[in-house]
Each structure stands twice: as structure tokens, then as C-alpha cells.
């Protein structure tokens, strides 16, 4: 497993359900094409799985 994940918001949350909008915000993503680095753990992987259609994930 990688130590960190680079997560990038690639699709807008405008039409997304409120739970997905909150998950994206909890990951620290604000604008389109904004990237953050998060630790690679079960909690982060669960959030990523929930909004996988809105984001791009890279292991670093």
C-alpha cells in the first residue's frame, strides 16, 4: 500500500447528492482540478470509493 494518496476533483459536485458533496468537502477538495494529499488508510479509501465517479486518485 502507498503511504499517501493524491486525490484530484475532476467532475463538478453541482448535480451530486448532498452526501457526496459533504464527502468531497471532507476530503479537502474545494474547486475543480484541486488536488490534495491524504493518508492511505481505511477511512480515506472508504470516502474515495463513495465518490470515485467525481475524483481521480494516484498513489504516491
Predicted model as a PDB file, atoms N, CA, C, CB and O in Angstrom, pLDDT in the B-factor column:
MODEL        1                                                                  
ATOM      1  N   UNK A   1       0.826  -1.183   0.000  1.00 61.00           N  
ATOM      2  CA  UNK A   1       0.000   0.000   0.000  1.00 61.00           C  
ATOM      3  C   UNK A   1       0.872   1.248   0.000  1.00 61.00           C  
ATOM      4  CB  UNK A   1      -0.940  -0.003   1.202  1.00 61.00           C  
ATOM      5  O   UNK A   1       1.930   1.292   0.628  1.00 61.00           O  
ATOM      6  N   UNK A   2       0.410   2.238  -0.705  1.00 76.00           N  
ATOM      7  CA  UNK A   2       1.138   3.505  -0.743  1.00 76.00           C  
ATOM      8  C   UNK A   2       0.959   4.229   0.593  1.00 76.00           C  
ATOM      9  CB  UNK A   2       0.647   4.396  -1.927  1.00 76.00           C  
ATOM     10  O   UNK A   2       0.035   3.947   1.355  1.00 76.00           O  
ATOM     11  N   UNK A   3       1.857   5.155   0.849  1.00 92.00           N  
ATOM     12  CA  UNK A   3       1.790   5.891   2.093  1.00 92.00           C  
ATOM     13  C   UNK A   3       0.775   7.022   2.024  1.00 92.00           C  
ATOM     14  CB  UNK A   3       3.151   6.436   2.447  1.00 92.00           C  
ATOM     15  O   UNK A   3       0.109   7.334   3.011  1.00 92.00           O  
ATOM     16  N   UNK A   4       0.663   7.633   0.846  1.00 96.00           N  
ATOM     17  CA  UNK A   4      -0.284   8.736   0.661  1.00 96.00           C  
ATOM     18  C   UNK A   4      -1.028   8.578  -0.654  1.00 96.00           C  
ATOM     19  CB  UNK A   4       0.443  10.093   0.702  1.00 96.00           C  
ATOM     20  O   UNK A   4      -0.585   7.868  -1.557  1.00 96.00           O  
ATOM     21  N   UNK A   5      -2.170   9.255  -0.745  1.00 97.00           N  
ATOM     22  CA  UNK A   5      -2.961   9.283  -1.962  1.00 97.00           C  
ATOM     23  C   UNK A   5      -3.070  10.728  -2.427  1.00 97.00           C  
ATOM     24  CB  UNK A   5      -4.368   8.655  -1.737  1.00 97.00           C  
ATOM     25  O   UNK A   5      -3.330  11.627  -1.627  1.00 97.00           O  
ATOM     26  N   UNK A   6      -2.872  10.948  -3.719  1.00 97.00           N  
ATOM     27  CA  UNK A   6      -3.118  12.265  -4.300  1.00 97.00           C  
ATOM     28  C   UNK A   6      -4.497  12.200  -4.942  1.00 97.00           C  
ATOM     29  CB  UNK A   6      -1.997  12.674  -5.351  1.00 97.00           C  
ATOM     30  O   UNK A   6      -4.727  11.425  -5.870  1.00 97.00           O  
ATOM     31  N   UNK A   7      -5.406  13.021  -4.438  1.00 98.00           N  
ATOM     32  CA  UNK A   7      -6.798  12.991  -4.882  1.00 98.00           C  
ATOM     33  C   UNK A   7      -7.115  14.301  -5.585  1.00 98.00           C  
ATOM     34  CB  UNK A   7      -7.768  12.756  -3.686  1.00 98.00           C  
ATOM     35  O   UNK A   7      -6.869  15.376  -5.040  1.00 98.00           O  
ATOM     36  N   UNK A   8      -7.662  14.215  -6.798  1.00 98.00           N  
ATOM     37  CA  UNK A   8      -7.981  15.386  -7.612  1.00 98.00           C  
ATOM     38  C   UNK A   8      -9.457  15.357  -7.976  1.00 98.00           C  
ATOM     39  CB  UNK A   8      -7.102  15.434  -8.892  1.00 98.00           C  
ATOM     40  O   UNK A   8      -9.978  14.332  -8.415  1.00 98.00           O  
ATOM     41  N   UNK A   9     -10.129  16.491  -7.790  1.00 98.00           N  
ATOM     42  CA  UNK A   9     -11.538  16.610  -8.174  1.00 98.00           C  
ATOM     43  C   UNK A   9     -11.597  16.896  -9.668  1.00 98.00           C  
ATOM     44  CB  UNK A   9     -12.266  17.737  -7.354  1.00 98.00           C  
ATOM     45  O   UNK A   9     -11.122  17.938 -10.118  1.00 98.00           O  
ATOM     46  N   UNK A  10     -12.178  15.975 -10.443  1.00 98.00           N  
ATOM     47  CA  UNK A  10     -12.203  16.126 -11.902  1.00 98.00           C  
ATOM     48  C   UNK A  10     -13.609  16.349 -12.452  1.00 98.00           C  
ATOM     49  CB  UNK A  10     -11.598  14.904 -12.552  1.00 98.00           C  
ATOM     50  O   UNK A  10     -13.767  16.653 -13.634  1.00 98.00           O  
ATOM     51  N   UNK A  11     -14.635  16.201 -11.606  1.00 97.00           N  
ATOM     52  CA  UNK A  11     -16.001  16.424 -12.056  1.00 97.00           C  
ATOM     53  C   UNK A  11     -16.719  17.262 -10.998  1.00 97.00           C  
ATOM     54  CB  UNK A  11     -16.746  15.068 -12.310  1.00 97.00           C  
ATOM     55  O   UNK A  11     -16.505  17.080  -9.800  1.00 97.00           O  
ATOM     56  N   UNK A  12     -17.563  18.170 -11.450  1.00 97.00           N  
ATOM     57  CA  UNK A  12     -18.262  19.081 -10.553  1.00 97.00           C  
ATOM     58  C   UNK A  12     -19.230  18.341  -9.635  1.00 97.00           C  
ATOM     59  CB  UNK A  12     -19.010  20.131 -11.355  1.00 97.00           C  
ATOM     60  O   UNK A  12     -19.772  17.293  -9.986  1.00 97.00           O  
ATOM     61  N   UNK A  13     -19.432  18.916  -8.450  1.00 96.00           N  
ATOM     62  CA  UNK A  13     -20.383  18.347  -7.495  1.00 96.00           C  
ATOM     63  C   UNK A  13     -21.760  19.008  -7.593  1.00 96.00           C  
ATOM     64  CB  UNK A  13     -19.845  18.487  -6.076  1.00 96.00           C  
ATOM     65  O   UNK A  13     -22.622  18.760  -6.751  1.00 96.00           O  
ATOM     66  N   UNK A  14     -21.972  19.832  -8.595  1.00 96.00           N  
ATOM     67  CA  UNK A  14     -23.233  20.572  -8.703  1.00 96.00           C  
ATOM     68  C   UNK A  14     -24.442  19.641  -8.728  1.00 96.00           C  
ATOM     69  CB  UNK A  14     -23.226  21.437  -9.954  1.00 96.00           C  
ATOM     70  O   UNK A  14     -25.418  19.901  -8.024  1.00 96.00           O  
ATOM     71  N   UNK A  15     -24.410  18.587  -9.502  1.00 95.00           N  
ATOM     72  CA  UNK A  15     -25.553  17.687  -9.583  1.00 95.00           C  
ATOM     73  C   UNK A  15     -25.504  16.523  -8.619  1.00 95.00           C  
ATOM     74  CB  UNK A  15     -25.669  17.165 -10.953  1.00 95.00           C  
ATOM     75  O   UNK A  15     -26.391  15.670  -8.626  1.00 95.00           O  
ATOM     76  N   UNK A  16     -24.472  16.478  -7.786  1.00 96.00           N  
ATOM     77  CA  UNK A  16     -24.276  15.337  -6.882  1.00 96.00           C  
ATOM     78  C   UNK A  16     -25.245  15.395  -5.702  1.00 96.00           C  
ATOM     79  CB  UNK A  16     -22.826  15.302  -6.370  1.00 96.00           C  
ATOM     80  O   UNK A  16     -25.755  16.458  -5.349  1.00 96.00           O  
ATOM     81  N   UNK A  17     -25.486  14.233  -5.103  1.00 97.00           N  
ATOM     82  CA  UNK A  17     -26.350  14.205  -3.924  1.00 97.00           C  
ATOM     83  C   UNK A  17     -25.597  14.840  -2.746  1.00 97.00           C  
ATOM     84  CB  UNK A  17     -26.792  12.735  -3.584  1.00 97.00           C  
ATOM     85  O   UNK A  17     -24.367  14.818  -2.715  1.00 97.00           O  
ATOM     86  N   UNK A  18     -26.329  15.403  -1.781  1.00 97.00           N  
ATOM     87  CA  UNK A  18     -25.688  16.125  -0.674  1.00 97.00           C  
ATOM     88  C   UNK A  18     -24.639  15.318   0.089  1.00 97.00           C  
ATOM     89  CB  UNK A  18     -26.733  16.579   0.285  1.00 97.00           C  
ATOM     90  O   UNK A  18     -23.632  15.879   0.522  1.00 97.00           O  
ATOM     91  N   UNK A  19     -24.852  14.021   0.260  1.00 97.00           N  
ATOM     92  CA  UNK A  19     -23.880  13.189   0.978  1.00 97.00           C  
ATOM     93  C   UNK A  19     -22.540  13.159   0.244  1.00 97.00           C  
ATOM     94  CB  UNK A  19     -24.422  11.755   1.149  1.00 97.00           C  
ATOM     95  O   UNK A  19     -21.485  13.176   0.877  1.00 97.00           O  
ATOM     96  N   UNK A  20     -22.581  13.113  -1.096  1.00 98.00           N  
ATOM     97  CA  UNK A  20     -21.348  13.100  -1.877  1.00 98.00           C  
ATOM     98  C   UNK A  20     -20.657  14.459  -1.826  1.00 98.00           C  
ATOM     99  CB  UNK A  20     -21.640  12.709  -3.330  1.00 98.00           C  
ATOM    100  O   UNK A  20     -19.428  14.524  -1.789  1.00 98.00           O  
ATOM    101  N   UNK A  21     -21.426  15.537  -1.824  1.00 97.00           N  
ATOM    102  CA  UNK A  21     -20.836  16.875  -1.703  1.00 97.00           C  
ATOM    103  C   UNK A  21     -20.084  17.008  -0.388  1.00 97.00           C  
ATOM    104  CB  UNK A  21     -21.924  17.961  -1.803  1.00 97.00           C  
ATOM    105  O   UNK A  21     -18.989  17.569  -0.350  1.00 97.00           O  
ATOM    106  N   UNK A  22     -20.665  16.494   0.686  1.00 98.00           N  
ATOM    107  CA  UNK A  22     -20.024  16.560   2.000  1.00 98.00           C  
ATOM    108  C   UNK A  22     -18.777  15.684   2.054  1.00 98.00           C  
ATOM    109  CB  UNK A  22     -21.007  16.137   3.093  1.00 98.00           C  
ATOM    110  O   UNK A  22     -17.794  16.042   2.703  1.00 98.00           O  
ATOM    111  N   UNK A  23     -18.815  14.554   1.385  1.00 98.00           N  
ATOM    112  CA  UNK A  23     -17.653  13.668   1.347  1.00 98.00           C  
ATOM    113  C   UNK A  23     -16.498  14.334   0.612  1.00 98.00           C  
ATOM    114  CB  UNK A  23     -18.010  12.334   0.676  1.00 98.00           C  
ATOM    115  O   UNK A  23     -15.354  14.262   1.059  1.00 98.00           O  
ATOM    116  N   UNK A  24     -16.791  14.984  -0.514  1.00 98.00           N  
ATOM    117  CA  UNK A  24     -15.756  15.702  -1.277  1.00 98.00           C  
ATOM    118  C   UNK A  24     -15.154  16.814  -0.412  1.00 98.00           C  
ATOM    119  CB  UNK A  24     -16.349  16.298  -2.599  1.00 98.00           C  
ATOM    120  O   UNK A  24     -13.938  17.001  -0.392  1.00 98.00           O  
ATOM    121  N   UNK A  25     -16.009  17.546   0.299  1.00 97.00           N  
ATOM    122  CA  UNK A  25     -15.527  18.610   1.181  1.00 97.00           C  
ATOM    123  C   UNK A  25     -14.674  18.036   2.317  1.00 97.00           C  
ATOM    124  CB  UNK A  25     -16.713  19.405   1.758  1.00 97.00           C  
ATOM    125  O   UNK A  25     -13.666  18.632   2.697  1.00 97.00           O  
ATOM    126  N   UNK A  26     -15.072  16.894   2.854  1.00 97.00           N  
ATOM    127  CA  UNK A  26     -14.328  16.251   3.942  1.00 97.00           C  
ATOM    128  C   UNK A  26     -12.951  15.789   3.475  1.00 97.00           C  
ATOM    129  CB  UNK A  26     -15.119  15.060   4.497  1.00 97.00           C  
ATOM    130  O   UNK A  26     -12.013  15.726   4.271  1.00 97.00           O  
ATOM    131  N   UNK A  27     -12.826  15.467   2.195  1.00 97.00           N  
ATOM    132  CA  UNK A  27     -11.523  15.094   1.643  1.00 97.00           C  
ATOM    133  C   UNK A  27     -10.626  16.317   1.466  1.00 97.00           C  
ATOM    134  CB  UNK A  27     -11.699  14.374   0.300  1.00 97.00           C  
ATOM    135  O   UNK A  27      -9.424  16.175   1.241  1.00 97.00           O  
ATOM    136  N   UNK A  28     -11.196  17.507   1.565  1.00 97.00           N  
ATOM    137  CA  UNK A  28     -10.414  18.733   1.445  1.00 97.00           C  
ATOM    138  C   UNK A  28     -10.426  19.335   0.055  1.00 97.00           C  
ATOM    139  CB  UNK A  28      -9.013  18.471   1.846  1.00 97.00           C  
ATOM    140  O   UNK A  28      -9.642  20.236  -0.243  1.00 97.00           O  
ATOM    141  N   UNK A  29     -11.309  18.842  -0.794  1.00 97.00           N  
ATOM    142  CA  UNK A  29     -11.374  19.338  -2.173  1.00 97.00           C  
ATOM    143  C   UNK A  29     -12.366  20.484  -2.259  1.00 97.00           C  
ATOM    144  CB  UNK A  29     -11.770  18.206  -3.153  1.00 97.00           C  
ATOM    145  O   UNK A  29     -13.475  20.394  -1.732  1.00 97.00           O  
ATOM    146  N   UNK A  30     -11.963  21.573  -2.929  1.00 96.00           N  
ATOM    147  CA  UNK A  30     -12.816  22.746  -3.000  1.00 96.00           C  
ATOM    148  C   UNK A  30     -13.272  23.039  -4.418  1.00 96.00           C  
ATOM    149  CB  UNK A  30     -12.096  23.939  -2.439  1.00 96.00           C  
ATOM    150  O   UNK A  30     -14.471  23.147  -4.680  1.00 96.00           O  
ATOM    151  N   UNK A  31     -12.322  23.167  -5.333  1.00 96.00           N  
ATOM    152  CA  UNK A  31     -12.633  23.554  -6.707  1.00 96.00           C  
ATOM    153  C   UNK A  31     -12.286  22.424  -7.670  1.00 96.00           C  
ATOM    154  CB  UNK A  31     -11.876  24.838  -7.093  1.00 96.00           C  
ATOM    155  O   UNK A  31     -11.595  21.469  -7.315  1.00 96.00           O  
ATOM    156  N   UNK A  32     -12.774  22.556  -8.879  1.00 97.00           N  
ATOM    157  CA  UNK A  32     -12.453  21.614  -9.934  1.00 97.00           C  
ATOM    158  C   UNK A  32     -10.942  21.614 -10.169  1.00 97.00           C  
ATOM    159  CB  UNK A  32     -13.217  21.965 -11.236  1.00 97.00           C  
ATOM    160  O   UNK A  32     -10.319  22.677 -10.166  1.00 97.00           O  
ATOM    161  N   UNK A  33     -10.360  20.467 -10.367  1.00 97.00           N  
ATOM    162  CA  UNK A  33      -8.923  20.264 -10.584  1.00 97.00           C  
ATOM    163  C   UNK A  33      -8.073  20.596  -9.366  1.00 97.00           C  
ATOM    164  CB  UNK A  33      -8.465  21.098 -11.744  1.00 97.00           C  
ATOM    165  O   UNK A  33      -6.855  20.728  -9.484  1.00 97.00           O  
ATOM    166  N   UNK A  34      -8.692  20.733  -8.201  1.00 96.00           N  
ATOM    167  CA  UNK A  34      -7.950  20.944  -6.961  1.00 96.00           C  
ATOM    168  C   UNK A  34      -7.448  19.592  -6.467  1.00 96.00           C  
ATOM    169  CB  UNK A  34      -8.838  21.645  -5.877  1.00 96.00           C  
ATOM    170  O   UNK A  34      -8.198  18.616  -6.481  1.00 96.00           O  
ATOM    171  N   UNK A  35      -6.202  19.520  -6.036  1.00 98.00           N  
ATOM    172  CA  UNK A  35      -5.618  18.257  -5.563  1.00 98.00           C  
ATOM    173  C   UNK A  35      -5.216  18.365  -4.103  1.00 98.00           C  
ATOM    174  CB  UNK A  35      -4.399  17.868  -6.417  1.00 98.00           C  
ATOM    175  O   UNK A  35      -4.796  19.425  -3.639  1.00 98.00           O  
ATOM    176  N   UNK A  36      -5.348  17.268  -3.390  1.00 98.00           N  
ATOM    177  CA  UNK A  36      -4.900  17.183  -2.003  1.00 98.00           C  
ATOM    178  C   UNK A  36      -4.198  15.851  -1.805  1.00 98.00           C  
ATOM    179  CB  UNK A  36      -6.092  17.340  -1.008  1.00 98.00           C  
ATOM    180  O   UNK A  36      -4.417  14.898  -2.553  1.00 98.00           O  
ATOM    181  N   UNK A  37      -3.360  15.801  -0.796  1.00 97.00           N  
ATOM    182  CA  UNK A  37      -2.711  14.555  -0.408  1.00 97.00           C  
ATOM    183  C   UNK A  37      -3.328  14.110   0.907  1.00 97.00           C  
ATOM    184  CB  UNK A  37      -1.154  14.724  -0.282  1.00 97.00           C  
ATOM    185  O   UNK A  37      -3.389  14.877   1.867  1.00 97.00           O  
ATOM    186  N   UNK A  38      -3.783  12.869   0.942  1.00 97.00           N  
ATOM    187  CA  UNK A  38      -4.394  12.301   2.134  1.00 97.00           C  
ATOM    188  C   UNK A  38      -3.661  11.016   2.490  1.00 97.00           C  
ATOM    189  CB  UNK A  38      -5.913  12.037   1.919  1.00 97.00           C  
ATOM    190  O   UNK A  38      -3.102  10.361   1.610  1.00 97.00           O  
ATOM    191  N   UNK A  39      -3.656  10.644   3.772  1.00 96.00           N  
ATOM    192  CA  UNK A  39      -3.028   9.377   4.152  1.00 96.00           C  
ATOM    193  C   UNK A  39      -3.805   8.204   3.567  1.00 96.00           C  
ATOM    194  CB  UNK A  39      -2.944   9.250   5.687  1.00 96.00           C  
ATOM    195  O   UNK A  39      -5.025   8.264   3.413  1.00 96.00           O  
ATOM    196  N   UNK A  40      -3.081   7.142   3.245  1.00 96.00           N  
ATOM    197  CA  UNK A  40      -3.700   5.945   2.674  1.00 96.00           C  
ATOM    198  C   UNK A  40      -4.140   5.032   3.813  1.00 96.00           C  
ATOM    199  CB  UNK A  40      -2.715   5.203   1.711  1.00 96.00           C  
ATOM    200  O   UNK A  40      -3.378   4.177   4.264  1.00 96.00           O  
ATOM    201  N   UNK A  41      -5.370   5.220   4.271  1.00 95.00           N  
ATOM    202  CA  UNK A  41      -5.917   4.363   5.326  1.00 95.00           C  
ATOM    203  C   UNK A  41      -7.341   3.956   4.968  1.00 95.00           C  
ATOM    204  CB  UNK A  41      -5.886   5.086   6.700  1.00 95.00           C  
ATOM    205  O   UNK A  41      -7.872   4.375   3.940  1.00 95.00           O  
ATOM    206  N   UNK A  42      -7.946   3.151   5.805  1.00 96.00           N  
ATOM    207  CA  UNK A  42      -9.271   2.619   5.504  1.00 96.00           C  
ATOM    208  C   UNK A  42     -10.326   3.717   5.403  1.00 96.00           C  
ATOM    209  CB  UNK A  42      -9.677   1.618   6.563  1.00 96.00           C  
ATOM    210  O   UNK A  42     -11.213   3.632   4.554  1.00 96.00           O  
ATOM    211  N   UNK A  43     -10.251   4.739   6.244  1.00 96.00           N  
ATOM    212  CA  UNK A  43     -11.240   5.819   6.227  1.00 96.00           C  
ATOM    213  C   UNK A  43     -11.174   6.591   4.914  1.00 96.00           C  
ATOM    214  CB  UNK A  43     -11.020   6.772   7.414  1.00 96.00           C  
ATOM    215  O   UNK A  43     -12.203   6.877   4.302  1.00 96.00           O  
ATOM    216  N   UNK A  44      -9.968   6.925   4.488  1.00 97.00           N  
ATOM    217  CA  UNK A  44      -9.808   7.659   3.239  1.00 97.00           C  
ATOM    218  C   UNK A  44     -10.227   6.807   2.055  1.00 97.00           C  
ATOM    219  CB  UNK A  44      -8.363   8.122   3.069  1.00 97.00           C  
ATOM    220  O   UNK A  44     -10.881   7.304   1.138  1.00 97.00           O  
ATOM    221  N   UNK A  45      -9.862   5.535   2.060  1.00 97.00           N  
ATOM    222  CA  UNK A  45     -10.246   4.634   0.970  1.00 97.00           C  
ATOM    223  C   UNK A  45     -11.772   4.510   0.878  1.00 97.00           C  
ATOM    224  CB  UNK A  45      -9.608   3.242   1.173  1.00 97.00           C  
ATOM    225  O   UNK A  45     -12.316   4.412  -0.222  1.00 97.00           O  
ATOM    226  N   UNK A  46     -12.454   4.513   2.006  1.00 97.00           N  
ATOM    227  CA  UNK A  46     -13.909   4.437   2.007  1.00 97.00           C  
ATOM    228  C   UNK A  46     -14.542   5.673   1.394  1.00 97.00           C  
ATOM    229  CB  UNK A  46     -14.420   4.246   3.416  1.00 97.00           C  
ATOM    230  O   UNK A  46     -15.501   5.569   0.630  1.00 97.00           O  
ATOM    231  N   UNK A  47     -14.005   6.851   1.728  1.00 97.00           N  
ATOM    232  CA  UNK A  47     -14.520   8.094   1.149  1.00 97.00           C  
ATOM    233  C   UNK A  47     -14.259   8.129  -0.347  1.00 97.00           C  
ATOM    234  CB  UNK A  47     -13.882   9.319   1.829  1.00 97.00           C  
ATOM    235  O   UNK A  47     -15.118   8.546  -1.124  1.00 97.00           O  
ATOM    236  N   UNK A  48     -13.066   7.689  -0.752  1.00 97.00           N  
ATOM    237  CA  UNK A  48     -12.710   7.661  -2.171  1.00 97.00           C  
ATOM    238  C   UNK A  48     -13.653   6.730  -2.931  1.00 97.00           C  
ATOM    239  CB  UNK A  48     -11.240   7.210  -2.357  1.00 97.00           C  
ATOM    240  O   UNK A  48     -14.078   7.052  -4.041  1.00 97.00           O  
ATOM    241  N   UNK A  49     -13.979   5.594  -2.349  1.00 97.00           N  
ATOM    242  CA  UNK A  49     -14.874   4.644  -3.012  1.00 97.00           C  
ATOM    243  C   UNK A  49     -16.266   5.229  -3.204  1.00 97.00           C  
ATOM    244  CB  UNK A  49     -14.962   3.351  -2.210  1.00 97.00           C  
ATOM    245  O   UNK A  49     -16.936   4.939  -4.194  1.00 97.00           O  
ATOM    246  N   UNK A  50     -16.696   6.050  -2.256  1.00 97.00           N  
ATOM    247  CA  UNK A  50     -18.032   6.624  -2.322  1.00 97.00           C  
ATOM    248  C   UNK A  50     -18.175   7.644  -3.455  1.00 97.00           C  
ATOM    249  CB  UNK A  50     -18.374   7.274  -1.001  1.00 97.00           C  
ATOM    250  O   UNK A  50     -19.236   7.739  -4.070  1.00 97.00           O  
ATOM    251  N   UNK A  51     -17.112   8.407  -3.733  1.00 97.00           N  
ATOM    252  CA  UNK A  51     -17.187   9.468  -4.749  1.00 97.00           C  
ATOM    253  C   UNK A  51     -16.217   9.208  -5.901  1.00 97.00           C  
ATOM    254  CB  UNK A  51     -16.888  10.836  -4.115  1.00 97.00           C  
ATOM    255  O   UNK A  51     -15.705  10.150  -6.505  1.00 97.00           O  
ATOM    256  N   UNK A  52     -15.964   7.937  -6.207  1.00 97.00           N  
ATOM    257  CA  UNK A  52     -14.985   7.582  -7.238  1.00 97.00           C  
ATOM    258  C   UNK A  52     -15.346   8.129  -8.614  1.00 97.00           C  
ATOM    259  CB  UNK A  52     -14.848   6.082  -7.318  1.00 97.00           C  
ATOM    260  O   UNK A  52     -14.470   8.274  -9.466  1.00 97.00           O  
ATOM    261  N   UNK A  53     -16.624   8.437  -8.845  1.00 97.00           N  
ATOM    262  CA  UNK A  53     -17.041   8.969 -10.142  1.00 97.00           C  
ATOM    263  C   UNK A  53     -16.735  10.469 -10.285  1.00 97.00           C  
ATOM    264  CB  UNK A  53     -18.533   8.726 -10.342  1.00 97.00           C  
ATOM    265  O   UNK A  53     -16.876  11.027 -11.373  1.00 97.00           O  
ATOM    266  N   UNK A  54     -16.321  11.118  -9.199  1.00 97.00           N  
ATOM    267  CA  UNK A  54     -16.040  12.552  -9.228  1.00 97.00           C  
ATOM    268  C   UNK A  54     -14.549  12.876  -9.129  1.00 97.00           C  
ATOM    269  CB  UNK A  54     -16.775  13.233  -8.104  1.00 97.00           C  
ATOM    270  O   UNK A  54     -14.144  14.009  -9.390  1.00 97.00           O  
ATOM    271  N   UNK A  55     -13.739  11.900  -8.757  1.00 98.00           N  
ATOM    272  CA  UNK A  55     -12.339  12.169  -8.465  1.00 98.00           C  
ATOM    273  C   UNK A  55     -11.391  11.260  -9.240  1.00 98.00           C  
ATOM    274  CB  UNK A  55     -12.090  12.021  -6.990  1.00 98.00           C  
ATOM    275  O   UNK A  55     -11.796  10.262  -9.835  1.00 98.00           O  
ATOM    276  N   UNK A  56     -10.104  11.643  -9.211  1.00 98.00           N  
ATOM    277  CA  UNK A  56      -9.033  10.814  -9.755  1.00 98.00           C  
ATOM    278  C   UNK A  56      -8.048  10.588  -8.620  1.00 98.00           C  
ATOM    279  CB  UNK A  56      -8.337  11.486 -11.013  1.00 98.00           C  
ATOM    280  O   UNK A  56      -7.713  11.525  -7.895  1.00 98.00           O  
ATOM    281  N   UNK A  57      -7.581   9.357  -8.457  1.00 97.00           N  
ATOM    282  CA  UNK A  57      -6.709   9.005  -7.335  1.00 97.00           C  
ATOM    283  C   UNK A  57      -5.397   8.449  -7.873  1.00 97.00           C  
ATOM    284  CB  UNK A  57      -7.397   7.975  -6.394  1.00 97.00           C  
ATOM    285  O   UNK A  57      -5.378   7.616  -8.779  1.00 97.00           O  
ATOM    286  N   UNK A  58      -4.281   8.940  -7.279  1.00 96.00           N  
ATOM    287  CA  UNK A  58      -2.951   8.425  -7.598  1.00 96.00           C  
ATOM    288  C   UNK A  58      -2.258   8.055  -6.292  1.00 96.00           C  
ATOM    289  CB  UNK A  58      -2.108   9.473  -8.408  1.00 96.00           C  
ATOM    290  O   UNK A  58      -2.373   8.773  -5.299  1.00 96.00           O  
ATOM    291  N   UNK A  59      -1.548   6.949  -6.295  1.00 94.00           N  
ATOM    292  CA  UNK A  59      -0.763   6.562  -5.127  1.00 94.00           C  
ATOM    293  C   UNK A  59       0.613   7.201  -5.228  1.00 94.00           C  
ATOM    294  CB  UNK A  59      -0.649   5.015  -5.012  1.00 94.00           C  
ATOM    295  O   UNK A  59       1.274   7.128  -6.264  1.00 94.00           O  
ATOM    296  N   UNK A  60       1.035   7.828  -4.138  1.00 91.00           N  
ATOM    297  CA  UNK A  60       2.382   8.444  -4.135  1.00 91.00           C  
ATOM    298  C   UNK A  60       3.168   7.991  -2.919  1.00 91.00           C  
ATOM    299  CB  UNK A  60       2.286   9.991  -4.153  1.00 91.00           C  
ATOM    300  O   UNK A  60       4.316   8.398  -2.740  1.00 91.00           O  
TER     301      UNK A  60                                                      
ENDMDL                                                                          
END                                                                             
